[in-house]
C-alpha cells in the first residue's frame, strides 16, 4: 500500500504546489510574503534554522515510513520507532537537555552512521553490532533524559493516555464492525451487494465512479475509522473481482485501497468531520471566521477530487512501483530430486552379547 501510494502522493504534491504558484501569480494578496521588516534572520543563519527544523523531522518520517517501504520493519515496529523518535526529538529541543545528554546523542548518531556504512558496504559483523548497540544505548539515555524533564514527562503521560483512548475506540469499532459483518453475511447481504454493484451501468468504470461518490458523501457523516472497518470489508472482495481484469488480481485491492485513501482525505477538509479545519480554527485568530476557513478549503477539496480522477484514469500511478506478478505455468514446473545412495541394508541376525 505504501509503495502504491508513492505515485499519487507525488502527483498531489505537484498539484498543490502548482496551484499555490499560480495563485501567487494571479492573486498575490492571497498568499502574501513575510514582510522584510519582520525578518529577524537572513542568509546562512536563516538556512541553518530551517534545516535544523526540517532534517530531524525528515529523519523521523523515514524511520516510520521508510523502514516499512524497505521491508526493515512491520507497521507496529515502525510505529514504536516513531514514538521513540518523537521523544528523542522533544528531548533534544528542550532547553533543559543536559550537556552530557548531547554528548551521548552525538556519539549515538556517529555510531549509527558507522553501523549503517558497515551494513551497506561490508557485512553485519561484530563491529556492526557494537555500533548499533551504542546507538540503542544513546537512545535509551536520551529517553531517560526526557523522563527527567518535568514538562516532557507530562507530555509523554498525555501521549500515552490519548493513545490508549484512541486505541480503545478503534478496538470497539472493530468489534462492532465485525459483529455487523457477521450478521450482514449471515442474511446473504454479501450476495445481494455483489449483485447490486456488478449490475451498475458502465462496468468497471461505473463501479469506480459510484463507489467513490458514495465514499465521498459518506465521509460527511462517518469518520474514516468507521468507513475503513465497516464499509470497506464488505466491498473489498467485490472490488477485487471487478478490478482484477484491469490491473491483475494482485494489484486490484492495492489500486482500490489507495484510490479510496485519496478520496477519504477530503473528509479532513469538509465539515462536520473536518479535523484539519478544527485544528486551523484552534490556532487562527478570532478575526478569521469559521466560514472563511470552510470556503478556503474548497480549492483543496477540488484538487483532491482531481487526484481521484487521475488515479482512476491512470492505474499505473499506483501499480508502477509494485512487484510485477510472476506468470508461471504450473504444467511446465519440473522438480528434480537428487537420488541419494544409501548403504546396503544388513539383514543378518544381530550378534548376541553377554
C-alpha positions as CSV (number, residue, x, y, z in Angstrom):
1,X,0.0,0.0,0.0
2,X,2.8,2.4,0.8
3,X,4.6,1.7,-2.5
4,X,1.3,2.1,-4.3
5,X,0.7,5.5,-2.6
6,X,4.0,7.0,-3.8
7,X,2.8,7.9,-7.2
8,X,-0.5,9.6,-6.1
9,X,1.4,11.4,-3.3
10,X,4.0,12.9,-5.6
11,X,1.3,14.0,-8.1
12,X,-0.8,15.5,-5.3
13,X,2.2,17.5,-4.0
14,X,2.7,18.8,-7.6
15,X,-1.0,19.8,-7.8
16,X,-0.9,21.6,-4.5
17,X,2.4,23.3,-5.3
18,X,1.3,24.3,-8.8
19,X,-2.0,25.7,-7.5
20,X,-0.1,27.8,-4.9
21,X,2.4,29.0,-7.5
22,X,-0.4,30.1,-10.0
23,X,-2.4,31.7,-7.2
24,X,0.7,33.7,-6.2
25,X,1.0,35.0,-9.8
26,X,-2.7,35.7,-10.3
27,X,-3.7,36.9,-6.8
28,X,-0.5,37.8,-4.8
29,X,-2.6,39.2,-2.0
30,X,-4.0,35.8,-1.2
31,X,-0.5,34.4,-0.4
32,X,1.4,37.4,0.9
33,X,5.1,37.0,1.7
34,X,6.6,37.7,5.0
35,X,7.3,41.5,5.3
36,X,11.0,42.3,5.0
37,X,10.8,44.3,8.2
38,X,9.6,41.2,10.1
39,X,12.6,39.1,9.1
40,X,15.0,38.6,12.0
41,X,17.4,36.2,10.3
42,X,18.9,36.3,6.8
43,X,21.4,34.3,4.8
44,X,23.0,31.2,6.4
45,X,21.6,31.7,9.9
46,X,18.1,31.5,8.3
47,X,19.0,28.5,6.3
48,X,20.6,26.8,9.3
49,X,17.5,27.4,11.4
50,X,15.3,25.9,8.7
51,X,17.5,22.9,8.2
52,X,17.6,22.2,11.9
53,X,13.8,22.1,11.9
54,X,13.5,20.1,8.6
55,X,16.2,17.4,8.9
56,X,15.2,15.9,12.2
57,X,11.6,15.7,11.1
58,X,12.6,14.2,7.8
59,X,14.6,11.5,9.6
60,X,11.6,10.8,11.9
61,X,9.4,10.4,8.8
62,X,12.0,8.0,7.2
63,X,12.2,6.0,10.4
64,X,8.5,5.4,10.3
65,X,7.6,5.2,6.6
66,X,11.0,4.4,5.0
67,X,11.6,1.3,7.2
68,X,8.3,-0.1,6.2
69,X,8.8,0.5,2.5
70,X,12.3,-1.0,2.6
71,X,10.9,-4.0,4.5
72,X,13.0,-3.4,7.5
73,X,10.1,-3.1,10.0
74,X,6.5,-4.0,10.3
75,X,3.9,-1.3,10.8
76,X,3.8,-2.0,14.6
77,X,7.6,-1.8,14.8
78,X,7.7,1.3,12.7
79,X,5.1,2.9,14.9
80,X,7.2,2.1,18.0
81,X,10.3,3.6,16.4
82,X,8.3,6.7,15.5
83,X,7.1,7.1,19.1
84,X,10.7,6.8,20.5
85,X,12.0,9.1,17.8
86,X,9.4,11.8,18.8
87,X,10.5,11.5,22.4
88,X,14.1,11.9,21.3
89,X,13.3,15.0,19.2
90,X,11.4,16.6,22.1
91,X,14.3,15.9,24.5
92,X,17.0,17.4,22.3
93,X,14.9,20.5,21.6
94,X,14.3,21.1,25.3
95,X,16.2,23.9,27.0
96,X,16.7,21.6,30.0
97,X,18.5,18.9,28.0
98,X,21.9,18.3,29.7
99,X,25.3,18.7,28.1
100,X,26.2,15.1,28.9
101,X,23.0,14.1,27.1
102,X,24.1,16.0,24.0
103,X,27.5,14.2,24.0
104,X,25.7,10.9,24.3
105,X,23.4,11.8,21.4
106,X,26.3,12.8,19.2
107,X,28.1,9.5,20.0
108,X,24.9,7.6,19.1
109,X,24.5,9.5,15.8
110,X,28.1,8.8,14.8
111,X,27.8,5.1,15.8
112,X,24.6,4.8,13.8
113,X,26.3,6.3,10.7
114,X,29.3,3.9,11.1
115,X,27.0,0.9,11.6
116,X,24.9,1.8,8.5
117,X,28.0,2.2,6.3
118,X,29.3,-1.2,7.6
119,X,26.0,-2.9,7.0
120,X,25.7,-1.5,3.4
121,X,29.3,-1.9,2.2
122,X,30.8,-4.8,4.3
123,X,28.6,-7.1,6.3
124,X,26.8,-7.4,9.6
125,X,29.9,-8.3,11.6
126,X,30.9,-7.7,15.2
127,X,31.7,-4.0,14.6
128,X,28.3,-3.5,13.1
129,X,26.6,-4.9,16.2
130,X,28.8,-2.9,18.5
131,X,28.0,0.3,16.6
132,X,24.2,-0.2,16.9
133,X,24.5,-1.3,20.5
134,X,26.0,2.2,21.2
135,X,23.2,3.7,19.2
136,X,20.5,1.9,21.2
137,X,22.2,2.9,24.5
138,X,22.3,6.5,23.4
139,X,18.5,6.4,22.5
140,X,17.7,4.9,26.0
141,X,19.8,7.6,27.6
142,X,18.0,10.4,25.8
143,X,14.6,8.9,26.6
144,X,15.6,8.8,30.3
145,X,16.7,12.5,30.0
146,X,13.2,13.2,28.6
147,X,11.6,11.5,31.6
148,X,13.8,13.6,33.9
149,X,12.4,16.9,32.4
150,X,9.0,17.6,34.1
151,X,7.4,19.2,31.0
152,X,8.3,16.3,28.8
153,X,7.3,13.8,31.4
154,X,3.8,15.4,31.5
155,X,3.7,15.4,27.6
156,X,4.7,11.7,27.5
157,X,2.0,10.9,30.0
158,X,-0.6,12.8,28.0
159,X,0.6,11.0,24.8
160,X,0.2,7.6,26.5
161,X,-3.3,8.4,27.8
162,X,-4.6,9.8,24.4
163,X,-3.1,6.8,22.6
164,X,-4.9,4.4,24.9
165,X,-8.2,6.2,24.5
166,X,-7.8,6.2,20.7
167,X,-6.8,2.5,20.6
168,X,-9.8,1.5,22.8
169,X,-12.1,3.5,20.5
170,X,-10.6,1.7,17.4
171,X,-10.9,-1.7,19.1
172,X,-14.5,-1.2,20.0
173,X,-15.3,0.0,16.4
174,X,-13.5,-3.1,15.1
175,X,-15.6,-5.4,17.5
176,X,-18.8,-3.7,16.4
177,X,-17.9,-3.8,12.7
178,X,-17.1,-7.5,13.0
179,X,-20.5,-8.2,14.6
180,X,-22.2,-6.2,11.8
181,X,-20.3,-8.0,9.1
182,X,-21.2,-11.4,10.6
183,X,-24.9,-10.6,10.7
184,X,-24.8,-9.0,7.2
185,X,-23.1,-12.0,5.7
186,X,-25.5,-14.3,7.6
187,X,-28.5,-12.9,5.9
188,X,-26.8,-13.2,2.5
189,X,-26.1,-9.5,2.3
190,X,-22.8,-10.1,0.5
191,X,-24.6,-11.8,-2.4
192,X,-27.2,-9.0,-2.6
193,X,-24.4,-6.3,-2.5
194,X,-22.3,-8.1,-5.1
195,X,-25.3,-8.4,-7.5
196,X,-26.1,-4.7,-7.0
197,X,-22.5,-3.5,-7.7
198,X,-21.9,-5.8,-10.6
199,X,-25.1,-4.7,-12.2
200,X,-24.2,-1.0,-12.3
201,X,-24.0,0.6,-15.8
202,X,-20.6,1.3,-17.2
203,X,-18.9,-1.9,-16.0
204,X,-15.6,-1.3,-14.1
205,X,-15.6,2.5,-14.5
206,X,-19.3,2.8,-13.5
207,X,-18.4,0.8,-10.3
208,X,-15.5,3.1,-9.5
209,X,-17.4,6.3,-10.1
210,X,-20.3,5.0,-7.9
211,X,-18.1,3.8,-5.1
212,X,-16.0,7.0,-5.0
213,X,-19.1,9.2,-4.9
214,X,-20.6,7.0,-2.2
215,X,-17.5,7.2,-0.1
216,X,-17.1,10.9,-0.6
217,X,-20.6,11.7,0.6
218,X,-20.4,9.1,3.4
219,X,-17.3,10.8,4.7
220,X,-19.5,13.8,5.6
221,X,-21.2,11.8,8.3
222,X,-18.8,9.0,9.2
223,X,-15.2,9.1,10.4
224,X,-12.6,7.4,8.3
225,X,-12.3,4.7,11.0
226,X,-15.9,3.6,10.6
227,X,-15.6,3.6,6.8
228,X,-12.4,1.6,6.9
229,X,-13.7,-1.0,9.4
230,X,-17.4,-1.3,8.3
231,X,-17.8,-0.3,4.6
232,X,-14.5,-1.5,3.0
233,X,-14.6,-5.1,4.3
234,X,-17.9,-5.5,2.5
235,X,-16.9,-4.1,-0.8
236,X,-13.2,-5.2,-1.0
237,X,-13.9,-8.8,-2.2
238,X,-16.3,-7.4,-4.9
239,X,-13.8,-4.8,-5.9
240,X,-11.0,-7.4,-6.3
241,X,-13.3,-9.5,-8.6
242,X,-14.3,-6.5,-10.7
243,X,-10.9,-4.8,-10.9
244,X,-8.8,-7.8,-11.5
245,X,-9.2,-7.8,-15.3
246,X,-7.8,-4.2,-15.4
247,X,-4.7,-4.4,-13.2
248,X,-4.4,-8.0,-12.2
249,X,-5.6,-9.9,-9.1
250,X,-2.5,-9.0,-7.1
251,X,-2.7,-5.2,-7.6
252,X,-6.5,-4.8,-7.7
253,X,-7.0,-4.2,-4.0
254,X,-3.9,-2.0,-3.7
255,X,-5.2,0.2,-6.5
256,X,-8.6,0.3,-5.0
257,X,-7.3,1.0,-1.5
258,X,-5.0,3.8,-2.5
259,X,-7.8,5.3,-4.6
260,X,-10.2,5.4,-1.6
261,X,-7.4,6.7,0.7
262,X,-7.0,9.7,-1.7
263,X,-10.8,10.1,-1.7
264,X,-11.1,9.9,2.1
265,X,-8.5,12.7,2.5
266,X,-11.3,15.1,1.7
267,X,-13.0,14.1,5.0
268,X,-10.3,16.1,6.8
269,X,-11.3,19.2,4.9
270,X,-15.1,19.4,5.0
271,X,-17.5,19.5,7.9
272,X,-18.6,18.0,10.2
273,X,-15.6,15.7,10.4
274,X,-13.1,18.2,9.0
275,X,-10.3,17.7,11.6
276,X,-7.9,19.9,9.7
277,X,-10.5,22.7,9.8
278,X,-10.8,22.3,13.6
279,X,-7.1,22.4,14.0
280,X,-6.9,25.6,12.0
281,X,-9.8,27.1,13.9
282,X,-7.8,26.4,17.1
283,X,-4.7,28.4,16.0
284,X,-6.4,31.1,13.9
285,X,-7.1,34.5,15.4
286,X,-10.6,35.5,16.2
287,X,-10.7,37.8,13.3
288,X,-10.8,34.8,10.9
289,X,-14.3,33.4,10.7
290,X,-15.0,29.7,10.6
291,X,-16.9,30.3,7.3
292,X,-13.8,31.7,5.8
293,X,-11.9,28.6,6.8
294,X,-14.5,26.4,5.3
295,X,-14.6,28.3,2.0
296,X,-10.9,28.4,1.9
297,X,-10.7,24.6,2.0
298,X,-12.9,24.3,-1.2
299,X,-10.0,24.6,-3.7
300,X,-8.0,21.9,-1.9
301,X,-11.0,19.6,-1.9
302,X,-11.3,20.2,-5.7
303,X,-7.6,19.3,-6.2
304,X,-8.1,16.1,-4.2
305,X,-11.1,15.2,-6.4
306,X,-8.9,15.8,-9.5
307,X,-6.3,13.4,-8.0
308,X,-9.0,10.8,-7.5
309,X,-9.9,11.1,-11.2
310,X,-6.3,10.7,-12.2
311,X,-5.9,7.6,-10.1
312,X,-9.0,6.1,-11.7
313,X,-8.0,7.1,-15.2
314,X,-4.3,6.0,-14.9
315,X,-3.9,2.9,-12.7
316,X,-0.2,3.0,-13.4
317,X,0.2,5.9,-10.9
318,X,-0.4,3.2,-8.3
319,X,0.9,0.0,-9.9
320,X,4.2,1.3,-11.4
321,X,6.3,0.6,-8.2
322,X,4.6,-2.7,-7.3
323,X,6.3,-6.0,-7.9
324,X,5.4,-7.5,-11.2
325,X,3.3,-10.7,-10.9
326,X,5.1,-13.9,-11.8
327,X,3.4,-15.7,-14.6
328,X,4.3,-19.3,-14.0
329,X,2.8,-22.2,-16.0
330,X,2.3,-24.9,-13.4
331,X,2.2,-27.6,-16.1
332,X,5.8,-26.8,-17.0
333,X,7.2,-26.9,-13.5
334,X,9.7,-29.6,-13.1
335,X,11.1,-30.7,-9.7
336,X,14.3,-32.7,-9.8
337,X,15.0,-34.7,-6.6
338,X,18.6,-35.9,-6.4
339,X,18.9,-39.6,-5.7
340,X,20.8,-40.4,-2.5
341,X,22.8,-43.7,-2.5
342,X,22.1,-45.4,0.8
343,X,24.4,-48.1,2.2
344,X,23.1,-51.7,1.7
345,X,20.9,-53.0,4.5
346,X,22.3,-55.8,6.7
347,X,19.6,-58.4,7.3
348,X,21.9,-60.7,9.2
349,X,20.9,-61.7,12.7
350,X,22.2,-59.4,15.3
351,X,25.0,-60.8,17.4
352,X,24.4,-61.7,20.9
353,X,26.3,-60.0,23.7
354,X,26.5,-61.2,27.3
